[in-house]
């Protein structure tokens, strides 16, 4: 085969010269990289055009191979766009949830926590879930150190959810200082003492958008850490 005449009068074959030009351009492009680590659609089309222009004329790329490359790129490109759309949708939904949750500020919500916050002149209200009927349902009120403050009996209760109310006083009827207290409920099940799930009401101070994970968070009075809106079991009446 007659060599291509050009600068330097090279005697290399046509394919060898094309190969050398392609490698040279590749090296030049690599030396100009500025941190971009993603191939865009125009990059793929440029590479595809070069591949077609510089392919071996005796061994051209097959139709099936070409279609497979295009299909792979289309799939990746479609997934990327879908992820971007989901990201936008998630942000919109989070903002909408936060807007709706703002109506909870100043209201009481039921959270899955045995710890409740007592105000200076009040007590703590909660809910207990009983798996079966009990003849005696004992409520224990403890301080943050786990010391027993007061205990009282709810009496016989059927299975289901039941409201708990502690008036904020000790065994002698003295009003206790404000702070965090725990409500624990226990009863005899098949002759054995068993504790049950207790939830307490807390007042909503403010609403947060979370840490970019799509969760709307609630700052509750008396709690150091926020609770997820999704954890709220019930919203109290105004």
N, C-alpha and C positions, 0 to 999 in steps of 0.2 A: 504494500500500500504506500502511496506517495505521501511523504510527511508534509505537515502544514508549514508553510514558510511564514515566518514572523520575526519578531525581534530576536536576534541571536541565531537566526536561521536553524531552528531546531529540527532534527531528523526524527523526533519521536512520532509514534503513530498518533492518529487522530484521537483515539480513545485514551491513550496515555496522557496526551496534552490536556484533554478535558478533565481527566482525573486529577492531574497536577493543579489545574486551575481551581478545581473544586476544593482541594485540600488547602490551597493558598487562601481562598476566600473564607474557608472555615476558620483557619488560624487568625485571619484578620478580624473576623466577627467575634471570635472568642476574646481577643485582646481588647475589644471595645465594650465588653459586657459591663453594665452599670448597675447590677444588682437585680435585674429582671429575671425571675425564675419561673415564669409561666409562659407557655406558648399560646398566643392568641390566634384567632381565625386567620388573620392576614399572614401570620408566620407560617401556619400550616399550608396555606395556598402558595406562598412563596417557595417553601421547600418542595411542595408537590410539583410546581412548575419547573424548578431546577432539576428535580429527579427525572421528569419526562424529557427535558431538553438534553440532559447529559447521560441518559441511559445507553447501554450497549445496544446499538442498532441490530446486532445479531441475536441478542437475548433481551428483548423488550419486556417490561413488566406486564404480567398477565392481567386480563380484565378482572378475574376473581380476586387477585391480590390487591389491585387498585381499589376495587369496591370495598374490600375488607378494611383497607386503611381509611377510606372516607367514612365508612360506617363507624369505625372505632372513634374517629375524631368527633363525628356528630354525636355519638353517645356521651363522650366525655364533656363536650360543649353543652349538651342538653342538661346533664347532671349539674354542671357548674351553675348554669342559669337557674335551674330549679332550686338549688341551695340558696342562691341569692334571693329568690322570691320568697322562700320559706323564712329567711332571715328577716326580710321586710315585714312579712305577715306576722311573725312572732313579736317584732317590736310594736306593731300596731295593736296586737291583741293585749300585750303587756300594758301599753299606755291606756287602753280602754278599760282594762281591769283596775288599774290604779285610779282612774277617774271614778269608776263605780265604787271602789273601796273607800274613796274619800268621804262618802256619805256615812261611813262607820265611825268617823272621828267623834269622840264624845259618847259613844254607845258602848254597851257591854256585849262581849262575845264569849261564847263557851269554848274553852280550849282543853285539849287532853293533858291536863296537868293537875296533880294533887295539891300543888302549891297555889294558894290564893293570897291576895293582897287585902289586908284589913285597913280601913280608914280609921281616923281617930275616934269617930262616934258611930261606927258601924261594925258589921261582921263580915262573913264570907258566905256566898251562896254557890252551890255546886250541884252536880248530878252524879248519881251512882247507877251502874247497870248491873242488875242481878240476873244470873242465869236461871234461877229457879226460885220458888217461893221459900221464904224464911220465916220462922217463928219469931226470932229476935235478930235485929240488925243493929249492931253496935257501931257508933261513930266515935273516932278518936281525933282530938285536935292537938297537934303538936307544934312547938316552935321550931325555928330553923335548926336548932341543936338536937332535935328529936325528943325533947322532953315533953311528957304528957301535960297538957294544960287543962283539958276538960274532956269528959266522955259523956255520951248520952245515948239512949236507946230509941230507935225509930219504931220499934214494935214489929209486928208481923207485916210482911210485905210480899206481894205477888211478884212473879218474874217480870222483868222489864226495867225501864228507866224511872228513877224516883228523885225528886228534888230534895236537896240538903240545905239547911239553913242553920248557921251558927251565929248567935247574936253578938259575939265578940267579948263575952265575959268568961271568967274562970269558974271553978267549982263553987266559989263563994259569992258569985254574982258581981264581982268587981270588973269594971271595964278595962280591958287590956290595951296597951299602947299600939299605935299603928305599926304595920310591918307585914312580913310574909309569914304565913302559917300553913301547915299541911292538914288536909282532911283525909282520914283513912277510914274505910268502912270494912267490917269483917262480920262473918256469921258462920254458923255451923253447917257444913255440907257433908252428909254421910258420916256424921260424928267427928269430923275434923274441922278445925278453925281455918277459914279461907278468907283472903282479902279480895276485894272486887275493884274493878276499874272506876276511878273517880275523875270527874272533870270539874273545873271551876270557872267562874265568870271573871273576866278582867275588862278594864276600861281601855278603849283605844285612844292613844294620844296622837298618833300621826301615821302616815302611810309612806312606805318606801318602795322604790322600783326594784330593789334587790341588787345583785352583783352582776347584772348582765346575763343572768341565766333564765330570764323570763318569769321569775317568781316575784309576786307582789308580797311585800313584807309589812307586818303591822307592829308598830312600837306600842307596847302595852304598859300601862301605869304600874310601876313597882317591879318591872322585869328588866334585867340588864340586856338580854338578847331578844331580838325581834322574833315573831312567829310568822310562819307562812300563812297567807290568806287561805290556802287550800286546807290547812289544818283546822280551821274554824268549824266547829260542829253546829253552832247555833248562834243566831244574832238576837240579842235581847230587845225587848220593846223599848220604844222611845220614852 
